[in-house]
Amino acid sequence: MNPFLVIVTFTVILAIVIYWLQGRQTKVVEKEIMKVTPKKRISVIKKADWVADEEAEPTTEVVSEPAPAPDPEPKSLEKPVSEPTHEPEQEEEPDPELVVADIAELEGVGPKYQLLLKAAGIPSISVIAEFDPEELLKKLVEVNESEEITKRNPTMYVVERWIEAAKSR
C-alpha cells in the first residue's frame, strides 16, 4: 500500500475524531452551564392589562411658569491687578511616585530594580547618567546584599545600558 495514502487517510480520520470530541465537549460544557445558572422567569404583560392600567390612571400634567432669569451683572472692563510677590522660590523635592516613574522610563528597569535603585539613593534618570558603570554596579550589589531586594544582581551590561539610555535623555 502507498505510504502517502496511509498518512492522508490517518490524518483525515484523526481530524474527524477531534472534531467529534470537540463538539461533544462543547455540549457537556453547555449542560454544566445550564445546571449552574438558574433560569430566569420572564414576566409577560398582556396587552389588555396594560391598556386597562393606562385608562385607570389618567395623567395630569402641571404646567408652571418658568422662573425669571436673574439679571447678569455688568462685566468690568478693567483687569484686576495682582500685586507682585517677591518671595524667593523654594526648590521643591520631587514626588517619590514621580521619581519612580522617571526611573521606570528606562528600558530594562522593572519594579524590583526600581526599588533597588531607590534604596541605593538614586532618585532619577539624571543621577544615573552621572554614574560610572562600575561604581553604580558596586553600589547596587552592596545594597542588594544588605536588603535582599532582588534575587539576582544586575549585570555590568545592564547597568551600562541604563547609563547610556539615561545620558541620551
DOBA-428520 format. One line per 8 residues: number of its first residue (from 0); for each residue y, x, z of N, C-alpha, C, O. Coordinates in Angstrom, 2 decimals. Layout:
<sites>
NUM) Y/X/Z/Y/X/Z/Y/X/Z/Y/X/Z; ...
</sites>
This chain:
<sites>
0) -1.17/0.84/0.00/0.00/0.00/0.00/1.25/0.89/0.00/1.23/1.99/0.55; 2.30/0.42/-0.60/3.54/1.16/-0.73/4.25/1.23/0.64/4.50/0.19/1.25; 4.57/2.44/1.13/5.20/2.56/2.45/6.60/1.91/2.48/7.01/1.39/3.51; 7.30/1.94/1.38/8.63/1.32/1.33/8.53/-0.19/1.55/9.34/-0.77/2.28; 7.55/-0.81/0.93/7.34/-2.24/1.07/6.97/-2.60/2.51/7.39/-3.64/3.03; 6.18/-1.76/3.15/5.78/-1.99/4.54/7.01/-1.93/5.45/7.17/-2.77/6.34; 7.86/-0.94/5.24/9.06/-0.78/6.07/10.00/-1.97/5.90/10.53/-2.49/6.88; 10.22/-2.40/4.66/11.10/-3.54/4.40/10.54/-4.81/5.04/11.29/-5.57/5.65
8) 9.25/-5.03/4.91/8.62/-6.21/5.50/8.74/-6.20/7.02/9.08/-7.21/7.63; 8.47/-5.05/7.61/8.60/-4.91/9.06/10.03/-5.19/9.51/10.24/-5.86/10.52; 11.01/-4.68/8.79/12.42/-4.88/9.13/12.81/-6.35/9.06/13.51/-6.86/9.93; 12.35/-7.04/8.02/12.66/-8.46/7.87/12.04/-9.27/9.00/12.69/-10.15/9.57; 10.78/-8.99/9.32/10.11/-9.71/10.40/10.81/-9.44/11.73/10.99/-10.35/12.54; 11.21/-8.20/11.97/11.92/-7.83/13.19/13.25/-8.57/13.28/13.62/-9.06/14.35; 13.97/-8.67/12.18/15.25/-9.38/12.16/15.05/-10.85/12.48/15.85/-11.44/13.22; 14.01/-11.46/11.94/13.73/-12.88/12.20/13.40/-13.09/13.67/13.88/-14.06/14.28
16) 12.60/-12.21/14.25/12.23/-12.34/15.67/13.46/-12.19/16.56/13.63/-12.95/17.51; 14.32/-11.22/16.26/15.54/-11.01/17.05/16.45/-12.23/16.95/17.00/-12.68/17.95; 16.61/-12.77/15.75/17.44/-13.95/15.54/16.89/-15.13/16.34/17.66/-15.86/16.97; 15.58/-15.31/16.33/14.95/-16.40/17.06/15.15/-16.23/18.57/15.46/-17.19/19.26; 14.96/-15.00/19.08/15.13/-14.74/20.51/16.58/-14.95/20.94/16.83/-15.48/22.03; 17.50/-14.55/20.12/18.92/-14.70/20.46/19.29/-16.19/20.53/20.02/-16.60/21.44; 18.81/-16.98/19.60/19.07/-18.42/19.63/18.45/-19.07/20.84/19.03/-19.98/21.43; 17.28/-18.62/21.19/16.58/-19.16/22.35/17.32/-18.80/23.64/17.43/-19.63/24.55
24) 17.84/-17.58/23.71/18.58/-17.14/24.88/19.87/-17.93/25.02/20.26/-18.27/26.14; 20.54/-18.22/23.92/21.78/-18.99/23.96/21.53/-20.38/24.52/22.34/-20.89/25.29; 20.41/-20.99/24.14/20.09/-22.33/24.64/19.83/-22.29/26.14/20.23/-23.20/26.86; 19.17/-21.24/26.63/18.90/-21.11/28.06/20.20/-20.96/28.82/20.39/-21.57/29.88; 21.10/-20.16/28.30/22.39/-19.95/28.95/23.18/-21.26/28.99/23.80/-21.58/30.00; 23.17/-22.01/27.88/23.88/-23.29/27.85/23.31/-24.26/28.87/24.06/-24.99/29.52; 21.99/-24.27/29.04/21.37/-25.16/30.02/21.80/-24.76/31.43/22.08/-25.63/32.26; 21.84/-23.46/31.71/22.25/-22.99/33.03/23.71/-23.37/33.31/24.05/-23.75/34.43
32) 24.54/-23.26/32.31/25.95/-23.62/32.48/26.08/-25.11/32.78/26.87/-25.51/33.63; 25.31/-25.91/32.09/25.35/-27.36/32.31/24.89/-27.72/33.72/25.38/-28.68/34.31; 23.94/-26.95/34.27/23.46/-27.21/35.63/24.54/-26.87/36.65/24.70/-27.57/37.65; 25.27/-25.80/36.40/26.25/-25.31/37.36/27.51/-26.17/37.35/28.01/-26.53/38.41; 28.02/-26.50/36.18/29.27/-27.26/36.10/28.98/-28.75/36.17/28.17/-29.26/35.40; 29.65/-29.44/37.08/29.43/-30.89/37.18/30.08/-31.60/36.00/31.09/-31.16/35.45; 29.48/-32.71/35.65/30.04/-33.49/34.55/31.23/-34.27/35.07/31.19/-34.85/36.16; 32.28/-34.27/34.30/33.48/-35.00/34.69/33.40/-36.42/34.14/33.02/-36.65/33.00
40) 33.77/-37.34/34.98/33.80/-38.72/34.53/35.14/-38.97/33.86/36.20/-38.61/34.38; 35.07/-39.56/32.73/36.28/-39.88/32.00/36.61/-41.33/32.30/35.82/-42.23/32.05; 37.79/-41.53/32.83/38.19/-42.91/33.12/38.80/-43.52/31.87/39.68/-42.94/31.24; 38.30/-44.68/31.53/38.75/-45.37/30.33/39.63/-46.54/30.75/39.25/-47.35/31.59; 40.78/-46.60/30.15/41.69/-47.71/30.41/41.59/-48.66/29.23/41.81/-48.28/28.08; 41.25/-49.86/29.52/41.15/-50.85/28.45/42.54/-51.26/28.02/43.46/-51.32/28.83; 42.67/-51.54/26.75/43.96/-51.89/26.20/44.51/-53.15/26.85/45.71/-53.26/27.10; 43.65/-54.10/27.13/44.10/-55.35/27.73/44.69/-55.10/29.12/45.69/-55.72/29.48
48) 44.08/-54.21/29.91/44.60/-53.89/31.24/45.95/-53.21/31.15/46.85/-53.49/31.94; 46.09/-52.34/30.20/47.34/-51.59/30.05/48.47/-52.53/29.64/49.57/-52.44/30.16; 48.18/-53.41/28.70/49.19/-54.37/28.26/49.56/-55.30/29.41/50.73/-55.63/29.57; 48.59/-55.71/30.21/48.86/-56.59/31.34/49.75/-55.89/32.37/50.64/-56.52/32.93; 49.52/-54.60/32.62/50.36/-53.85/33.55/51.79/-53.76/33.04/52.73/-53.85/33.83; 51.97/-53.58/31.77/53.30/-53.48/31.18/54.05/-54.80/31.35/55.24/-54.80/31.66; 53.37/-55.90/31.15/54.02/-57.20/31.26/54.31/-57.55/32.71/55.31/-58.22/32.98; 53.49/-57.13/33.63/53.66/-57.46/35.04/54.84/-56.72/35.65/55.50/-57.26/36.54
56) 55.12/-55.53/35.22/56.19/-54.73/35.79/57.30/-54.52/34.77/57.28/-53.52/34.06; 58.24/-55.42/34.68/59.34/-55.19/33.75/60.24/-54.09/34.31/60.50/-54.02/35.51; 60.67/-53.27/33.45/61.51/-52.15/33.87/62.96/-52.53/33.68/63.34/-53.10/32.66; 63.76/-52.20/34.67/65.20/-52.41/34.56/65.86/-51.07/34.72/65.57/-50.30/35.63; 66.74/-50.81/33.83/67.44/-49.53/33.88/68.82/-49.75/34.44/69.52/-50.69/34.05; 69.22/-48.92/35.35/70.55/-48.99/35.93/71.39/-47.94/35.24/71.08/-46.75/35.25; 72.46/-48.42/34.63/73.35/-47.51/33.92/74.59/-47.33/34.76/75.27/-48.30/35.11; 74.89/-46.10/35.09/76.10/-45.82/35.85/77.03/-44.97/35.00/76.60/-44.23/34.11
64) 78.30/-45.09/35.30/79.27/-44.32/34.54/79.21/-42.87/34.99/79.05/-42.59/36.18; 79.32/-41.95/34.05/79.30/-40.55/34.45/80.54/-40.19/35.25/81.62/-40.73/35.01; 80.38/-39.28/36.18/81.50/-38.83/37.00/82.46/-38.04/36.13/82.05/-37.31/35.23; 83.76/-38.18/36.40/84.73/-37.43/35.59/84.59/-35.94/35.84/84.34/-35.51/36.97; 84.75/-35.17/34.79/84.63/-33.72/34.90/85.86/-33.17/35.59/86.97/-33.64/35.34; 85.69/-32.17/36.46/86.86/-31.59/37.14/87.72/-30.82/36.13/87.23/-30.27/35.15; 88.99/-30.81/36.42/89.92/-30.09/35.55/89.66/-28.59/35.68/89.58/-28.07/36.79; 89.54/-27.91/34.56/89.34/-26.46/34.66/90.60/-25.78/35.15/91.71/-26.17/34.80
72) 90.40/-24.75/35.96/91.54/-24.01/36.47/92.13/-23.16/35.36/91.40/-22.63/34.53; 93.44/-23.04/35.34/94.05/-22.22/34.29/93.67/-20.76/34.49/93.68/-20.24/35.60; 93.35/-20.12/33.41/92.96/-18.72/33.47/94.22/-17.86/33.46/95.15/-18.11/32.69; 94.21/-16.86/34.30/95.38/-15.98/34.32/95.22/-14.94/33.22/94.12/-14.48/32.92; 96.32/-14.60/32.64/96.31/-13.63/31.56/96.32/-12.20/32.08/96.04/-11.26/31.33; 96.65/-12.04/33.35/96.71/-10.70/33.92/95.32/-10.25/34.34/94.53/-11.03/34.87; 95.04/-9.01/34.09/93.76/-8.45/34.52/93.90/-7.96/35.95/94.92/-7.36/36.30; 92.91/-8.20/36.78/93.02/-7.70/38.15/92.94/-6.18/38.16/92.11/-5.57/37.49
80) 93.83/-5.60/38.93/93.88/-4.14/39.02/93.13/-3.72/40.27/93.44/-4.16/41.38; 92.15/-2.89/40.07/91.39/-2.40/41.22/91.99/-1.08/41.67/92.42/-0.25/40.86; 92.00/-0.91/42.95/92.55/0.32/43.50/91.55/1.45/43.28/90.36/1.28/43.55; 92.02/2.58/42.80/91.09/3.70/42.60/90.62/4.23/43.93/91.39/4.39/44.88; 89.36/4.51/43.99/88.80/5.09/45.21/88.65/6.58/45.01/88.21/7.05/43.96; 89.02/7.31/46.02/88.98/8.77/45.93/87.91/9.34/46.84/88.04/10.46/47.34; 86.86/8.57/47.06/85.77/9.06/47.90/84.93/10.04/47.09/84.66/9.79/45.91; 84.50/11.12/47.69/83.65/12.06/46.96/82.29/11.41/46.69/81.73/10.73/47.54
88) 81.79/11.64/45.48/80.50/11.07/45.11/79.38/11.85/45.80/79.32/13.08/45.74; 78.52/11.11/46.45/77.41/11.75/47.13/76.22/11.79/46.20/75.94/10.83/45.48; 75.53/12.90/46.22/74.35/13.04/45.37/73.20/12.30/46.04/72.82/12.61/47.17; 72.65/11.32/45.32/71.57/10.52/45.87/70.22/11.16/45.57/70.02/11.76/44.52; 69.31/11.03/46.54/67.96/11.53/46.30/67.24/10.54/45.41/67.40/9.33/45.58; 66.45/11.01/44.46/65.75/10.09/43.57/64.69/9.30/44.33/64.12/9.77/45.31; 64.45/8.10/43.86/63.44/7.22/44.44/62.06/7.86/44.25/61.74/8.29/43.14; 61.23/7.95/45.30/59.91/8.59/45.16/59.04/7.95/44.09/58.27/8.64/43.42
96) 59.14/6.63/43.92/58.34/5.98/42.89/58.77/6.43/41.50/57.95/6.60/40.61; 60.10/6.61/41.32/60.59/7.07/40.03/60.18/8.52/39.78/59.92/8.91/38.65; 60.14/9.30/40.85/59.74/10.70/40.71/58.29/10.77/40.25/57.95/11.55/39.36; 57.43/9.97/40.86/56.03/9.95/40.45/55.92/9.49/39.00/55.11/10.02/38.24; 56.73/8.51/38.63/56.72/8.05/37.24/57.19/9.16/36.32/56.71/9.28/35.20; 58.13/9.98/36.79/58.62/11.09/36.00/57.49/12.08/35.74/57.31/12.52/34.60; 56.75/12.42/36.76/55.63/13.35/36.61/54.52/12.72/35.77/53.84/13.41/35.02; 54.35/11.41/35.89/53.29/10.71/35.16/53.52/10.74/33.66/52.58/10.50/32.89
104) 54.73/11.02/33.23/55.02/11.06/31.80/54.39/12.27/31.12/54.22/12.27/29.90; 54.03/13.27/31.89/53.38/14.44/31.30/51.95/14.09/30.91/51.24/13.41/31.64; 51.56/14.57/29.75/50.20/14.30/29.27/49.20/15.07/30.12/49.37/16.26/30.36; 48.16/14.38/30.57/47.11/15.02/31.34/47.32/14.96/32.84/46.49/15.46/33.60; 48.41/14.33/33.28/48.66/14.20/34.72/48.28/12.79/35.13/49.01/11.83/34.86; 47.13/12.68/35.78/46.67/11.39/36.25/47.16/11.12/37.66/47.94/11.91/38.19; 46.71/10.04/38.26/47.18/9.69/39.60/46.84/10.72/40.67/47.63/10.96/41.58; 45.67/11.34/40.57/45.29/12.35/41.57/46.16/13.61/41.44/46.62/14.16/42.44
112) 46.37/14.04/40.21/47.22/15.22/40.02/48.67/14.92/40.37/49.40/15.82/40.79; 49.11/13.67/40.21/50.46/13.30/40.64/50.59/13.49/42.14/51.58/14.05/42.62; 49.58/13.03/42.88/49.61/13.20/44.33/49.56/14.68/44.71/50.22/15.10/45.66; 48.77/15.45/43.98/48.66/16.87/44.27/50.00/17.57/44.03/50.44/18.38/44.85; 50.65/17.26/42.92/51.95/17.86/42.62/52.99/17.45/43.66/53.80/18.27/44.10; 52.96/16.19/44.06/53.91/15.72/45.07/53.67/16.42/46.41/54.62/16.79/47.09; 52.40/16.59/46.78/52.06/17.27/48.03/52.45/18.74/47.99/52.74/19.35/49.02; 52.47/19.32/46.78/52.86/20.72/46.63/54.37/20.88/46.61/54.87/22.00/46.51
120) 55.11/19.78/46.70/56.57/19.85/46.74/57.20/19.89/45.36/58.31/20.40/45.20; 56.52/19.36/44.38/57.04/19.35/43.01/57.38/17.90/42.68/56.50/17.11/42.36; 58.68/17.55/42.75/59.07/16.15/42.60/59.29/15.67/41.17/59.24/14.47/40.92; 59.53/16.59/40.23/59.87/16.11/38.89/59.43/17.09/37.81/58.98/18.20/38.09; 59.59/16.64/36.57/59.22/17.47/35.42/60.10/18.71/35.34/59.63/19.78/34.97; 61.38/18.55/35.69/62.29/19.70/35.59/61.87/20.83/36.53/62.07/22.00/36.21; 61.31/20.49/37.67/60.84/21.52/38.60/59.59/22.20/38.05/59.42/23.41/38.20; 58.73/21.44/37.40/57.52/22.02/36.80/57.91/23.02/35.72/57.26/24.06/35.58
128) 58.96/22.72/34.96/59.39/23.59/33.87/59.85/24.95/34.37/59.79/25.93/33.64; 60.32/25.02/35.61/60.83/26.27/36.16/59.73/27.20/36.67/59.98/28.39/36.88; 58.54/26.70/36.86/57.46/27.48/37.46/56.79/28.41/36.45/56.77/28.15/35.25; 56.24/29.50/37.00/55.34/30.38/36.26/53.95/29.75/36.40/53.59/29.31/37.49; 53.15/29.71/35.32/51.84/29.04/35.40/50.95/29.56/36.52/50.28/28.78/37.20; 50.92/30.88/36.72/50.05/31.45/37.76/50.51/31.03/39.15/49.68/30.70/40.01; 51.83/31.04/39.38/52.35/30.65/40.69/52.07/29.17/40.97/51.68/28.80/42.08; 52.28/28.34/39.96/52.05/26.91/40.13/50.58/26.63/40.41/50.25/25.83/41.30
136) 49.69/27.27/39.67/48.26/27.07/39.89/47.86/27.53/41.29/47.09/26.85/41.97; 48.38/28.67/41.72/48.07/29.19/43.05/48.53/28.20/44.12/47.81/27.93/45.09; 49.73/27.66/43.95/50.27/26.72/44.92/49.44/25.43/44.95/49.16/24.89/46.02; 49.05/24.93/43.77/48.26/23.71/43.70/46.88/23.89/44.32/46.38/23.00/45.00; 46.26/25.06/44.09/44.94/25.35/44.68/45.04/25.40/46.20/44.18/24.86/46.89; 46.09/26.05/46.72/46.26/26.13/48.18/46.43/24.75/48.80/45.81/24.43/49.82; 47.27/23.93/48.18/47.50/22.58/48.71/46.23/21.74/48.62/45.91/21.00/49.55; 45.51/21.86/47.51/44.30/21.06/47.34/43.20/21.49/48.31/42.43/20.65/48.78
144) 43.12/22.78/48.62/42.12/23.24/49.59/42.43/22.71/50.98/41.51/22.39/51.74; 43.71/22.62/51.33/44.06/22.16/52.67/44.02/20.64/52.80/43.62/20.11/53.84; 44.42/19.92/51.74/44.50/18.45/51.84/43.38/17.72/51.10/43.21/16.51/51.27; 42.62/18.44/50.27/41.49/17.87/49.52/41.86/16.58/48.78/41.27/15.53/48.99; 42.85/16.70/47.90/43.32/15.54/47.13/42.42/15.28/45.93/42.06/14.14/45.65; 42.06/16.35/45.21/41.21/16.19/44.04/39.89/16.92/44.26/39.80/17.83/45.08; 38.89/16.51/43.50/37.59/17.18/43.60/37.64/18.54/42.91/37.05/19.51/43.38; 38.36/18.57/41.78/38.47/19.83/41.04/39.93/20.25/40.97/40.82/19.42/40.84
152) 40.14/21.53/41.06/41.49/22.06/40.87/41.82/22.07/39.38/40.92/22.21/38.55; 43.10/21.93/39.03/43.46/22.04/37.62/43.20/23.45/37.12/43.29/24.41/37.88; 42.89/23.58/35.84/42.64/24.89/35.26/43.96/25.52/34.83/44.99/24.85/34.75; 43.91/26.82/34.54/45.11/27.53/34.08/45.61/26.92/32.77/46.81/26.78/32.56; 44.67/26.56/31.90/45.04/25.97/30.61/45.83/24.67/30.81/46.83/24.43/30.14; 45.35/23.83/31.74/46.01/22.55/32.00/47.41/22.78/32.56/48.36/22.12/32.14; 47.54/23.70/33.50/48.85/23.99/34.10/49.81/24.53/33.05/50.98/24.17/33.04; 49.31/25.41/32.16/50.17/25.93/31.09/50.64/24.80/30.18/51.80/24.79/29.76
160) 49.77/23.86/29.88/50.16/22.72/29.04/51.21/21.86/29.73/52.14/21.38/29.08; 51.08/21.65/31.04/52.08/20.88/31.78/53.44/21.56/31.69/54.46/20.91/31.45; 53.45/22.88/31.90/54.72/23.61/31.88/55.34/23.58/30.49/56.55/23.39/30.36; 54.53/23.77/29.46/55.06/23.70/28.08/55.64/22.32/27.78/56.71/22.21/27.18; 54.93/21.29/28.19/55.42/19.92/27.95/56.69/19.65/28.75/57.59/18.96/28.27; 56.77/20.19/29.96/57.96/19.99/30.79/59.17/20.72/30.19/60.29/20.21/30.24; 58.94/21.90/29.63/60.04/22.65/29.01/60.52/21.98/27.73/61.70/22.09/27.39; 59.65/21.31/27.03/60.04/20.67/25.77/60.83/19.37/26.00/61.38/18.82/25.05
168) 60.89/18.89/27.21/61.64/17.65/27.50/63.08/17.92/27.76/63.84/16.99/28.02
</sites>
